[in-house]
Amino acid sequence: MIRQHREKYPDLQSSQAAMIRAARTAAALAKQHGQSLLLWRDGRIVRVAPDELPDLPEQTPQAFEQS
C-alpha cells in the first residue's frame, strides 16, 4: 500500500523523512535550551517539558526500507 501511495504522489516521497528530521532537531534544541514544545496529543495541543519529549526514531522511514 505504501508503494502505491509513493507511485501516486512521487513529490511527497521525502516529506515524512524531512518532518522526522525537523522534529528531531526541534526536540534537541528544546532540550538544549530548556524550553517546552507544543505537541498535538489526543486531539489537543499540549505543552511538553523538554525532559518529557518522546523519543524519535534514529533513522528515517527511507533508511528503514533500504536496510
PQR file of N, CA, C, O and H, with PARSE charges and radii, in Angstrom:
ATOM      1  N   MET A   1       0.820  -1.194   0.000 -0.4000 1.5000
ATOM      2  CA  MET A   1       0.000   0.000   0.000 -0.0000 2.0000
ATOM      3  C   MET A   1       0.865   1.261   0.000  0.5500 1.7000
ATOM      4  O   MET A   1       0.563   2.228  -0.699 -0.5500 1.4000
ATOM      5  N   ILE A   2       1.939   1.244   0.786 -0.4000 1.5000
ATOM      6  CA  ILE A   2       2.829   2.403   0.816 -0.0000 2.0000
ATOM      7  C   ILE A   2       3.416   2.639  -0.571  0.5500 1.7000
ATOM      8  O   ILE A   2       3.528   3.779  -1.022 -0.5500 1.4000
ATOM      9  H   ILE A   2       2.184   0.459   1.354  0.4000 1.0000
ATOM     10  N   ARG A   3       3.786   1.565  -1.233 -0.4000 1.5000
ATOM     11  CA  ARG A   3       4.367   1.690  -2.569 -0.0000 2.0000
ATOM     12  C   ARG A   3       3.361   2.334  -3.528  0.5500 1.7000
ATOM     13  O   ARG A   3       3.754   3.143  -4.369 -0.5500 1.4000
ATOM     14  H   ARG A   3       3.696   0.639  -0.866  0.4000 1.0000
ATOM     15  N   GLN A   4       2.073   1.991  -3.419 -0.4000 1.5000
ATOM     16  CA  GLN A   4       1.050   2.587  -4.276 -0.0000 2.0000
ATOM     17  C   GLN A   4       0.979   4.095  -4.050  0.5500 1.7000
ATOM     18  O   GLN A   4       0.871   4.862  -5.007 -0.5500 1.4000
ATOM     19  H   GLN A   4       1.755   1.334  -2.736  0.4000 1.0000
ATOM     20  N   HIS A   5       1.040   4.518  -2.802 -0.4000 1.5000
ATOM     21  CA  HIS A   5       0.996   5.949  -2.499 -0.0000 2.0000
ATOM     22  C   HIS A   5       2.225   6.655  -3.047  0.5500 1.7000
ATOM     23  O   HIS A   5       2.130   7.779  -3.541 -0.5500 1.4000
ATOM     24  H   HIS A   5       1.127   3.895  -2.025  0.4000 1.0000
ATOM     25  N   ARG A   6       3.366   6.009  -2.964 -0.4000 1.5000
ATOM     26  CA  ARG A   6       4.592   6.626  -3.478 -0.0000 2.0000
ATOM     27  C   ARG A   6       4.527   6.802  -4.983  0.5500 1.7000
ATOM     28  O   ARG A   6       4.969   7.819  -5.517 -0.5500 1.4000
ATOM     29  H   ARG A   6       3.444   5.097  -2.563  0.4000 1.0000
ATOM     30  N   GLU A   7       3.982   5.823  -5.658 -0.4000 1.5000
ATOM     31  CA  GLU A   7       3.864   5.931  -7.111 -0.0000 2.0000
ATOM     32  C   GLU A   7       2.846   7.000  -7.492  0.5500 1.7000
ATOM     33  O   GLU A   7       3.012   7.692  -8.497 -0.5500 1.4000
ATOM     34  H   GLU A   7       3.622   4.997  -5.224  0.4000 1.0000
ATOM     35  N   LYS A   8       1.795   7.134  -6.691 -0.4000 1.5000
ATOM     36  CA  LYS A   8       0.748   8.105  -6.985 -0.0000 2.0000
ATOM     37  C   LYS A   8       1.190   9.531  -6.653  0.5500 1.7000
ATOM     38  O   LYS A   8       0.820  10.478  -7.347 -0.5500 1.4000
ATOM     39  H   LYS A   8       1.660   6.572  -5.875  0.4000 1.0000
ATOM     40  N   TYR A   9       1.984   9.678  -5.585 -0.4000 1.5000
ATOM     41  CA  TYR A   9       2.419  11.000  -5.125 -0.0000 2.0000
ATOM     42  C   TYR A   9       3.944  11.054  -5.015  0.5500 1.7000
ATOM     43  O   TYR A   9       4.467  11.108  -3.902 -0.5500 1.4000
ATOM     44  H   TYR A   9       2.283   8.908  -5.021  0.4000 1.0000
ATOM     45  N   PRO A  10       4.657  11.040  -6.110 -0.5600 1.5000
ATOM     46  CA  PRO A  10       6.127  10.995  -6.034  0.2800 2.0000
ATOM     47  C   PRO A  10       6.743  12.226  -5.372  0.5500 1.7000
ATOM     48  O   PRO A  10       7.839  12.135  -4.818 -0.5500 1.4000
ATOM     49  N   ASP A  11       6.068  13.371  -5.415 -0.4000 1.5000
ATOM     50  CA  ASP A  11       6.624  14.584  -4.804 -0.0000 2.0000
ATOM     51  C   ASP A  11       6.660  14.499  -3.281  0.5500 1.7000
ATOM     52  O   ASP A  11       7.396  15.248  -2.638 -0.5500 1.4000
ATOM     53  H   ASP A  11       5.178  13.445  -5.865  0.4000 1.0000
ATOM     54  N   LEU A  12       5.878  13.601  -2.701 -0.4000 1.5000
ATOM     55  CA  LEU A  12       5.802  13.507  -1.245 -0.0000 2.0000
ATOM     56  C   LEU A  12       6.703  12.420  -0.667  0.5500 1.7000
ATOM     57  O   LEU A  12       6.661  12.167   0.537 -0.5500 1.4000
ATOM     58  H   LEU A  12       5.281  12.993  -3.223  0.4000 1.0000
ATOM     59  N   GLN A  13       7.508  11.781  -1.492 -0.4000 1.5000
ATOM     60  CA  GLN A  13       8.327  10.661  -1.029 -0.0000 2.0000
ATOM     61  C   GLN A  13       9.228  11.020   0.137  0.5500 1.7000
ATOM     62  O   GLN A  13       9.398  10.215   1.052 -0.5500 1.4000
ATOM     63  H   GLN A  13       7.543  11.987  -2.470  0.4000 1.0000
ATOM     64  N   SER A  14       9.791  12.175   0.124 -0.4000 1.5000
ATOM     65  CA  SER A  14      10.746  12.548   1.169 -0.0000 2.0000
ATOM     66  C   SER A  14      10.138  13.378   2.283  0.5500 1.7000
ATOM     67  O   SER A  14      10.842  13.741   3.226 -0.5500 1.4000
ATOM     68  H   SER A  14       9.653  12.829  -0.619  0.4000 1.0000
ATOM     69  N   SER A  15       8.857  13.689   2.204 -0.4000 1.5000
ATOM     70  CA  SER A  15       8.269  14.598   3.184 -0.0000 2.0000
ATOM     71  C   SER A  15       8.244  14.010   4.594  0.5500 1.7000
ATOM     72  O   SER A  15       8.508  14.732   5.555 -0.5500 1.4000
ATOM     73  H   SER A  15       8.286  13.394   1.438  0.4000 1.0000
ATOM     74  N   GLN A  16       7.937  12.733   4.744 -0.4000 1.5000
ATOM     75  CA  GLN A  16       7.892  12.143   6.080 -0.0000 2.0000
ATOM     76  C   GLN A  16       9.285  12.146   6.708  0.5500 1.7000
ATOM     77  O   GLN A  16       9.434  12.455   7.890 -0.5500 1.4000
ATOM     78  H   GLN A  16       7.722  12.146   3.964  0.4000 1.0000
ATOM     79  N   ALA A  17      10.290  11.806   5.929 -0.4000 1.5000
ATOM     80  CA  ALA A  17      11.656  11.824   6.447 -0.0000 2.0000
ATOM     81  C   ALA A  17      12.067  13.235   6.855  0.5500 1.7000
ATOM     82  O   ALA A  17      12.727  13.422   7.877 -0.5500 1.4000
ATOM     83  H   ALA A  17      10.169  11.555   4.969  0.4000 1.0000
ATOM     84  N   ALA A  18      11.678  14.219   6.061 -0.4000 1.5000
ATOM     85  CA  ALA A  18      12.007  15.610   6.380 -0.0000 2.0000
ATOM     86  C   ALA A  18      11.310  16.053   7.659  0.5500 1.7000
ATOM     87  O   ALA A  18      11.902  16.770   8.466 -0.5500 1.4000
ATOM     88  H   ALA A  18      11.142  14.066   5.231  0.4000 1.0000
ATOM     89  N   MET A  19      10.066  15.639   7.857 -0.4000 1.5000
ATOM     90  CA  MET A  19       9.340  16.009   9.077 -0.0000 2.0000
ATOM     91  C   MET A  19       9.966  15.370  10.309  0.5500 1.7000
ATOM     92  O   MET A  19      10.038  15.997  11.365 -0.5500 1.4000
ATOM     93  H   MET A  19       9.584  15.057   7.201  0.4000 1.0000
ATOM     94  N   ILE A  20      10.417  14.128  10.181 -0.4000 1.5000
ATOM     95  CA  ILE A  20      11.075  13.466  11.305 -0.0000 2.0000
ATOM     96  C   ILE A  20      12.389  14.164  11.636  0.5500 1.7000
ATOM     97  O   ILE A  20      12.698  14.369  12.809 -0.5500 1.4000
ATOM     98  H   ILE A  20      10.358  13.619   9.323  0.4000 1.0000
ATOM     99  N   ARG A  21      13.163  14.531  10.621 -0.4000 1.5000
ATOM    100  CA  ARG A  21      14.417  15.262  10.864 -0.0000 2.0000
ATOM    101  C   ARG A  21      14.138  16.604  11.540  0.5500 1.7000
ATOM    102  O   ARG A  21      14.852  16.991  12.466 -0.5500 1.4000
ATOM    103  H   ARG A  21      12.911  14.365   9.668  0.4000 1.0000
ATOM    104  N   ALA A  22      13.112  17.310  11.086 -0.4000 1.5000
ATOM    105  CA  ALA A  22      12.772  18.612  11.676 -0.0000 2.0000
ATOM    106  C   ALA A  22      12.314  18.451  13.125  0.5500 1.7000
ATOM    107  O   ALA A  22      12.688  19.250  13.984 -0.5500 1.4000
ATOM    108  H   ALA A  22      12.532  16.995  10.335  0.4000 1.0000
ATOM    109  N   ALA A  23      11.510  17.428  13.401 -0.4000 1.5000
ATOM    110  CA  ALA A  23      11.041  17.181  14.771 -0.0000 2.0000
ATOM    111  C   ALA A  23      12.209  16.820  15.680  0.5500 1.7000
ATOM    112  O   ALA A  23      12.274  17.269  16.824 -0.5500 1.4000
ATOM    113  H   ALA A  23      11.206  16.779  12.704  0.4000 1.0000
ATOM    114  N   ARG A  24      13.134  16.006  15.167 -0.4000 1.5000
ATOM    115  CA  ARG A  24      14.308  15.625  15.948 -0.0000 2.0000
ATOM    116  C   ARG A  24      15.154  16.855  16.275  0.5500 1.7000
ATOM    117  O   ARG A  24      15.647  16.991  17.395 -0.5500 1.4000
ATOM    118  H   ARG A  24      13.082  15.641  14.238  0.4000 1.0000
ATOM    119  N   THR A  25      15.321  17.748  15.302 -0.4000 1.5000
ATOM    120  CA  THR A  25      16.095  18.975  15.517 -0.0000 2.0000
ATOM    121  C   THR A  25      15.399  19.880  16.529  0.5500 1.7000
ATOM    122  O   THR A  25      16.043  20.432  17.422 -0.5500 1.4000
ATOM    123  H   THR A  25      14.921  17.637  14.392  0.4000 1.0000
ATOM    124  N   ALA A  26      14.075  20.031  16.388 -0.4000 1.5000
ATOM    125  CA  ALA A  26      13.316  20.873  17.318 -0.0000 2.0000
ATOM    126  C   ALA A  26      13.402  20.321  18.741  0.5500 1.7000
ATOM    127  O   ALA A  26      13.555  21.087  19.693 -0.5500 1.4000
ATOM    128  H   ALA A  26      13.551  19.583  15.663  0.4000 1.0000
ATOM    129  N   ALA A  27      13.305  19.013  18.890 -0.4000 1.5000
ATOM    130  CA  ALA A  27      13.384  18.404  20.217 -0.0000 2.0000
ATOM    131  C   ALA A  27      14.776  18.601  20.815  0.5500 1.7000
ATOM    132  O   ALA A  27      14.903  18.896  22.003 -0.5500 1.4000
ATOM    133  H   ALA A  27      13.180  18.391  18.117  0.4000 1.0000
ATOM    134  N   ALA A  28      15.803  18.442  20.011 -0.4000 1.5000
ATOM    135  CA  ALA A  28      17.173  18.625  20.508 -0.0000 2.0000
ATOM    136  C   ALA A  28      17.400  20.069  20.953  0.5500 1.7000
ATOM    137  O   ALA A  28      18.003  20.309  21.999 -0.5500 1.4000
ATOM    138  H   ALA A  28      15.699  18.202  19.046  0.4000 1.0000
ATOM    139  N   LEU A  29      16.923  21.021  20.169 -0.4000 1.5000
ATOM    140  CA  LEU A  29      17.076  22.431  20.546 -0.0000 2.0000
ATOM    141  C   LEU A  29      16.286  22.761  21.809  0.5500 1.7000
ATOM    142  O   LEU A  29      16.764  23.506  22.664 -0.5500 1.4000
ATOM    143  H   LEU A  29      16.433  20.826  19.320  0.4000 1.0000
ATOM    144  N   ALA A  30      15.087  22.214  21.926 -0.4000 1.5000
ATOM    145  CA  ALA A  30      14.274  22.459  23.125 -0.0000 2.0000
ATOM    146  C   ALA A  30      14.985  21.915  24.360  0.5500 1.7000
ATOM    147  O   ALA A  30      15.031  22.581  25.394 -0.5500 1.4000
ATOM    148  H   ALA A  30      14.699  21.609  21.231  0.4000 1.0000
ATOM    149  N   LYS A  31      15.535  20.715  24.257 -0.4000 1.5000
ATOM    150  CA  LYS A  31      16.263  20.138  25.390 -0.0000 2.0000
ATOM    151  C   LYS A  31      17.499  20.956  25.716  0.5500 1.7000
ATOM    152  O   LYS A  31      17.802  21.188  26.887 -0.5500 1.4000
ATOM    153  H   LYS A  31      15.497  20.175  23.417  0.4000 1.0000
ATOM    154  N   GLN A  32      18.219  21.398  24.686 -0.4000 1.5000
ATOM    155  CA  GLN A  32      19.440  22.174  24.877 -0.0000 2.0000
ATOM    156  C   GLN A  32      19.165  23.485  25.601  0.5500 1.7000
ATOM    157  O   GLN A  32      19.956  23.915  26.440 -0.5500 1.4000
ATOM    158  H   GLN A  32      17.973  21.210  23.735  0.4000 1.0000
ATOM    159  N   HIS A  33      18.042  24.118  25.274 -0.4000 1.5000
ATOM    160  CA  HIS A  33      17.718  25.432  25.845 -0.0000 2.0000
ATOM    161  C   HIS A  33      16.711  25.365  26.985  0.5500 1.7000
ATOM    162  O   HIS A  33      16.322  26.397  27.532 -0.5500 1.4000
ATOM    163  H   HIS A  33      17.400  23.769  24.592  0.4000 1.0000
ATOM    164  N   GLY A  34      16.288  24.163  27.345 -0.4000 1.5000
ATOM    165  CA  GLY A  34      15.352  24.009  28.457 -0.0000 2.0000
ATOM    166  C   GLY A  34      13.971  24.568  28.156  0.5500 1.7000
ATOM    167  O   GLY A  34      13.287  25.044  29.062 -0.5500 1.4000
ATOM    168  H   GLY A  34      16.603  23.325  26.901  0.4000 1.0000
ATOM    169  N   GLN A  35      13.558  24.517  26.917 -0.4000 1.5000
ATOM    170  CA  GLN A  35      12.264  25.067  26.510 -0.0000 2.0000
ATOM    171  C   GLN A  35      11.257  23.953  26.246  0.5500 1.7000
ATOM    172  O   GLN A  35      11.624  22.868  25.796 -0.5500 1.4000
ATOM    173  H   GLN A  35      14.113  24.130  26.181  0.4000 1.0000
ATOM    174  N   SER A  36       9.999  24.228  26.525 -0.4000 1.5000
ATOM    175  CA  SER A  36       8.927  23.280  26.236 -0.0000 2.0000
ATOM    176  C   SER A  36       8.566  23.353  24.760  0.5500 1.7000
ATOM    177  O   SER A  36       8.825  24.353  24.090 -0.5500 1.4000
ATOM    178  H   SER A  36       9.702  25.111  26.890  0.4000 1.0000
ATOM    179  N   LEU A  37       7.965  22.279  24.267 -0.4000 1.5000
ATOM    180  CA  LEU A  37       7.442  22.254  22.900 -0.0000 2.0000
ATOM    181  C   LEU A  37       5.939  22.045  22.953  0.5500 1.7000
ATOM    182  O   LEU A  37       5.422  21.446  23.896 -0.5500 1.4000
ATOM    183  H   LEU A  37       7.754  21.467  24.811  0.4000 1.0000
ATOM    184  N   LEU A  38       5.244  22.534  21.949 -0.4000 1.5000
ATOM    185  CA  LEU A  38       3.820  22.294  21.827 -0.0000 2.0000
ATOM    186  C   LEU A  38       3.619  21.124  20.871  0.5500 1.7000
ATOM    187  O   LEU A  38       4.123  21.124  19.748 -0.5500 1.4000
ATOM    188  H   LEU A  38       5.664  23.020  21.183  0.4000 1.0000
ATOM    189  N   LEU A  39       2.869  20.125  21.343 -0.4000 1.5000
ATOM    190  CA  LEU A  39       2.607  18.930  20.545 -0.0000 2.0000
ATOM    191  C   LEU A  39       1.112  18.687  20.460  0.5500 1.7000
ATOM    192  O   LEU A  39       0.347  19.156  21.302 -0.5500 1.4000
ATOM    193  H   LEU A  39       2.460  20.125  22.255  0.4000 1.0000
ATOM    194  N   TRP A  40       0.705  17.959  19.445 -0.4000 1.5000
ATOM    195  CA  TRP A  40      -0.689  17.572  19.272 -0.0000 2.0000
ATOM    196  C   TRP A  40      -0.860  16.187  19.892  0.5500 1.7000
ATOM    197  O   TRP A  40      -0.248  15.219  19.442 -0.5500 1.4000
ATOM    198  H   TRP A  40       1.327  17.579  18.761  0.4000 1.0000
ATOM    199  N   ARG A  41      -1.696  16.099  20.930 -0.4000 1.5000
ATOM    200  CA  ARG A  41      -1.961  14.821  21.599 -0.0000 2.0000
ATOM    201  C   ARG A  41      -3.448  14.686  21.879  0.5500 1.7000
ATOM    202  O   ARG A  41      -4.072  15.590  22.435 -0.5500 1.4000
ATOM    203  H   ARG A  41      -2.193  16.886  21.296  0.4000 1.0000
ATOM    204  N   ASP A  42      -3.997  13.569  21.496 -0.4000 1.5000
ATOM    205  CA  ASP A  42      -5.400  13.264  21.780 -0.0000 2.0000
ATOM    206  C   ASP A  42      -6.336  14.389  21.352  0.5500 1.7000
ATOM    207  O   ASP A  42      -7.276  14.732  22.069 -0.5500 1.4000
ATOM    208  H   ASP A  42      -3.490  12.835  21.044  0.4000 1.0000
ATOM    209  N   GLY A  43      -6.076  14.955  20.190 -0.4000 1.5000
ATOM    210  CA  GLY A  43      -6.952  15.994  19.652 -0.0000 2.0000
ATOM    211  C   GLY A  43      -6.789  17.363  20.277  0.5500 1.7000
ATOM    212  O   GLY A  43      -7.624  18.245  20.073 -0.5500 1.4000
ATOM    213  H   GLY A  43      -5.313  14.677  19.607  0.4000 1.0000
ATOM    214  N   ARG A  44      -5.719  17.551  21.039 -0.4000 1.5000
ATOM    215  CA  ARG A  44      -5.480  18.846  21.689 -0.0000 2.0000
ATOM    216  C   ARG A  44      -4.019  19.224  21.553  0.5500 1.7000
ATOM    217  O   ARG A  44      -3.155  18.375  21.331 -0.5500 1.4000
ATOM    218  H   ARG A  44      -5.041  16.835  21.205  0.4000 1.0000
ATOM    219  N   ILE A  45      -3.761  20.506  21.690 -0.4000 1.5000
ATOM    220  CA  ILE A  45      -2.382  20.988  21.738 -0.0000 2.0000
ATOM    221  C   ILE A  45      -1.968  21.021  23.197  0.5500 1.7000
ATOM    222  O   ILE A  45      -2.661  21.593  24.038 -0.5500 1.4000
ATOM    223  H   ILE A  45      -4.462  21.196  21.870  0.4000 1.0000
ATOM    224  N   VAL A  46      -0.820  20.396  23.493 -0.4000 1.5000
ATOM    225  CA  VAL A  46      -0.323  20.350  24.865 -0.0000 2.0000
ATOM    226  C   VAL A  46       1.120  20.831  24.910  0.5500 1.7000
ATOM    227  O   VAL A  46       1.877  20.661  23.953 -0.5500 1.4000
ATOM    228  H   VAL A  46      -0.257  19.931  22.809  0.4000 1.0000
ATOM    229  N   ARG A  47       1.485  21.428  26.023 -0.4000 1.5000
ATOM    230  CA  ARG A  47       2.866  21.874  26.247 -0.0000 2.0000
ATOM    231  C   ARG A  47       3.618  20.729  26.926  0.5500 1.7000
ATOM    232  O   ARG A  47       3.173  20.194  27.941 -0.5500 1.4000
ATOM    233  H   ARG A  47       0.870  21.566  26.799  0.4000 1.0000
ATOM    234  N   VAL A  48       4.762  20.363  26.349 -0.4000 1.5000
ATOM    235  CA  VAL A  48       5.539  19.239  26.858 -0.0000 2.0000
ATOM    236  C   VAL A  48       6.910  19.750  27.286  0.5500 1.7000
ATOM    237  O   VAL A  48       7.611  20.403  26.514 -0.5500 1.4000
ATOM    238  H   VAL A  48       5.124  20.797  25.524  0.4000 1.0000
ATOM    239  N   ALA A  49       7.277  19.449  28.513 -0.4000 1.5000
ATOM    240  CA  ALA A  49       8.583  19.850  29.036 -0.0000 2.0000
ATOM    241  C   ALA A  49       9.678  19.087  28.291  0.5500 1.7000
ATOM    242  O   ALA A  49       9.432  17.986  27.797 -0.5500 1.4000
ATOM    243  H   ALA A  49       6.707  18.918  29.140  0.4000 1.0000
ATOM    244  N   PRO A  50      10.878  19.652  28.205 -0.5600 1.5000
ATOM    245  CA  PRO A  50      11.954  19.013  27.442  0.2800 2.0000
ATOM    246  C   PRO A  50      12.293  17.600  27.918  0.5500 1.7000
ATOM    247  O   PRO A  50      12.632  16.744  27.100 -0.5500 1.4000
ATOM    248  N   ASP A  51      12.210  17.342  29.219 -0.4000 1.5000
ATOM    249  CA  ASP A  51      12.536  16.002  29.715 -0.0000 2.0000
ATOM    250  C   ASP A  51      11.410  14.997  29.479  0.5500 1.7000
ATOM    251  O   ASP A  51      11.598  13.802  29.709 -0.5500 1.4000
ATOM    252  H   ASP A  51      11.935  18.037  29.883  0.4000 1.0000
ATOM    253  N   GLU A  52      10.240  15.460  29.024 -0.4000 1.5000
ATOM    254  CA  GLU A  52       9.110  14.578  28.743 -0.0000 2.0000
ATOM    255  C   GLU A  52       8.889  14.358  27.246  0.5500 1.7000
ATOM    256  O   GLU A  52       7.929  13.698  26.851 -0.5500 1.4000
ATOM    257  H   GLU A  52      10.087  16.430  28.837  0.4000 1.0000
ATOM    258  N   LEU A  53       9.771  14.906  26.417 -0.4000 1.5000
ATOM    259  CA  LEU A  53       9.597  14.758  24.972 -0.0000 2.0000
ATOM    260  C   LEU A  53       9.750  13.301  24.553  0.5500 1.7000
ATOM    261  O   LEU A  53      10.624  12.601  25.063 -0.5500 1.4000
ATOM    262  H   LEU A  53      10.551  15.443  26.737  0.4000 1.0000
ATOM    263  N   PRO A  54       8.913  12.837  23.635 -0.5600 1.5000
ATOM    264  CA  PRO A  54       9.017  11.439  23.194  0.2800 2.0000
ATOM    265  C   PRO A  54      10.282  11.219  22.376  0.5500 1.7000
ATOM    266  O   PRO A  54      10.794  12.136  21.733 -0.5500 1.4000
ATOM    267  N   ASP A  55      10.773   9.988  22.413 -0.4000 1.5000
ATOM    268  CA  ASP A  55      11.933   9.628  21.601 -0.0000 2.0000
ATOM    269  C   ASP A  55      11.492   9.479  20.154  0.5500 1.7000
ATOM    270  O   ASP A  55      10.420   8.942  19.875 -0.5500 1.4000
ATOM    271  H   ASP A  55      10.357   9.243  22.936  0.4000 1.0000
ATOM    272  N   LEU A  56      12.315   9.953  19.246 -0.4000 1.5000
ATOM    273  CA  LEU A  56      12.045   9.830  17.820 -0.0000 2.0000
ATOM    274  C   LEU A  56      12.968   8.780  17.234  0.5500 1.7000
ATOM    275  O   LEU A  56      14.055   8.549  17.764 -0.5500 1.4000
ATOM    276  H   LEU A  56      13.185  10.390  19.473  0.4000 1.0000
ATOM    277  N   PRO A  57      12.557   8.140  16.151 -0.5600 1.5000
ATOM    278  CA  PRO A  57      13.425   7.120  15.556  0.2800 2.0000
ATOM    279  C   PRO A  57      14.750   7.711  15.111  0.5500 1.7000
ATOM    280  O   PRO A  57      14.809   8.848  14.643 -0.5500 1.4000
ATOM    281  N   GLU A  58      15.805   6.938  15.260 -0.4000 1.5000
ATOM    282  CA  GLU A  58      17.130   7.385  14.827 -0.0000 2.0000
ATOM    283  C   GLU A  58      17.229   7.442  13.315  0.5500 1.7000
ATOM    284  O   GLU A  58      17.950   8.270  12.757 -0.5500 1.4000
ATOM    285  H   GLU A  58      15.757   6.015  15.641  0.4000 1.0000
ATOM    286  N   GLN A  59      16.493   6.549  12.653 -0.4000 1.5000
ATOM    287  CA  GLN A  59      16.522   6.501  11.204 -0.0000 2.0000
ATOM    288  C   GLN A  59      15.196   7.002  10.645  0.5500 1.7000
ATOM    289  O   GLN A  59      14.150   6.876  11.281 -0.5500 1.4000
ATOM    290  H   GLN A  59      15.907   5.877  13.105  0.4000 1.0000
ATOM    291  N   THR A  60      15.256   7.560   9.467 -0.4000 1.5000
ATOM    292  CA  THR A  60      14.052   7.998   8.789 -0.0000 2.0000
ATOM    293  C   THR A  60      13.419   6.806   8.068  0.5500 1.7000
ATOM    294  O   THR A  60      14.094   5.795   7.872 -0.5500 1.4000
ATOM    295  H   THR A  60      16.106   7.662   8.950  0.4000 1.0000
ATOM    296  N   PRO A  61      12.157   6.889   7.669 -0.5600 1.5000
ATOM    297  CA  PRO A  61      11.492   5.761   7.009  0.2800 2.0000
ATOM    298  C   PRO A  61      12.234   5.238   5.781  0.5500 1.7000
ATOM    299  O   PRO A  61      12.240   4.029   5.550 -0.5500 1.4000
ATOM    300  N   GLN A  62      12.850   6.095   4.998 -0.4000 1.5000
ATOM    301  CA  GLN A  62      13.568   5.650   3.821 -0.0000 2.0000
ATOM    302  C   GLN A  62      14.750   4.770   4.217  0.5500 1.7000
ATOM    303  O   GLN A  62      15.052   3.784   3.545 -0.5500 1.4000
ATOM    304  H   GLN A  62      12.845   7.078   5.185  0.4000 1.0000
ATOM    305  N   ALA A  63      15.409   5.130   5.303 -0.4000 1.5000
ATOM    306  CA  ALA A  63      16.545   4.336   5.768 -0.0000 2.0000
ATOM    307  C   ALA A  63      16.087   2.964   6.214  0.5500 1.7000
ATOM    308  O   ALA A  63      16.803   1.985   6.004 -0.5500 1.4000
ATOM    309  H   ALA A  63      15.163   5.931   5.849  0.4000 1.0000
ATOM    310  N   PHE A  64      14.903   2.858   6.828 -0.4000 1.5000
ATOM    311  CA  PHE A  64      14.370   1.563   7.251 -0.0000 2.0000
ATOM    312  C   PHE A  64      14.127   0.667   6.040  0.5500 1.7000
ATOM    313  O   PHE A  64      14.428  -0.526   6.075 -0.5500 1.4000
ATOM    314  H   PHE A  64      14.321   3.653   6.999  0.4000 1.0000
ATOM    315  N   GLU A  65      13.586   1.241   4.975 -0.4000 1.5000
ATOM    316  CA  GLU A  65      13.232   0.456   3.801 -0.0000 2.0000
ATOM    317  C   GLU A  65      14.460  -0.013   3.047  0.5500 1.7000
ATOM    318  O   GLU A  65      14.430  -1.074   2.423 -0.5500 1.4000
ATOM    319  H   GLU A  65      13.341   2.210   4.947  0.4000 1.0000
ATOM    320  N   GLN A  66      15.541   0.754   3.088 -0.4000 1.5000
ATOM    321  CA  GLN A  66      16.743   0.389   2.359 -0.0000 2.0000
ATOM    322  C   GLN A  66      17.531  -0.698   3.074  0.5500 1.7000
ATOM    323  O   GLN A  66      18.285  -1.438   2.441 -0.5500 1.4000
ATOM    324  H   GLN A  66      15.565   1.617   3.594  0.4000 1.0000
ATOM    325  N   SER A  67      17.363  -0.801   4.376 -0.4000 1.5000
ATOM    326  CA  SER A  67      18.130  -1.806   5.128 -0.0000 2.0000
ATOM    327  C   SER A  67      17.486  -3.162   5.080  0.5500 1.7000
ATOM    328  O   SER A  67      18.007  -4.114   5.661 -0.5500 1.4000
ATOM    329  H   SER A  67      16.751  -0.200   4.891  0.4000 1.0000
TER
END
